[in-house]
Amino acid sequence: MLPEGIGAFFRSRWQGQVPLDRLFWRDLVLVGTAVSIVASVLALVLLGLKLPLGLVLAVHFASVPYSLFLTLAVWRTTEKIPGAKAWMMTLGATLWLVAMIVV
């Protein structure tokens, strides 16, 4: 069971209760990118220490579930908002997810 603060964080994003700009720019672009970068740097350090490749890959891809969650949360939130802004943020979130998985 997640602590209430963490559970509320994920629930509010999944249910579209967070403003789209905050969800996209702060949560996805800033925090999500930082989490992915930290995981990649840590994986490179582990690789440099010649630790098992399985561990290195697990650390490198550990941020993917969070990235996927954020992308899906953006998609779910944009479904409620008509117009070009919603479409652009959906596209941006999708491209961001691809970049985070590839890099």
Protein Blocks (a to p, Z undefined) as FASTA:
>chain_A
ZZfklmmmmmmmmnopacfklmmmmmmmmmmmmmmmmmmmmmmmmmmnopafklmmmmmm
mmmmmmmmmmmmmmmmmmmpgcjklmmmmmmmmmmmmmmmmZZ
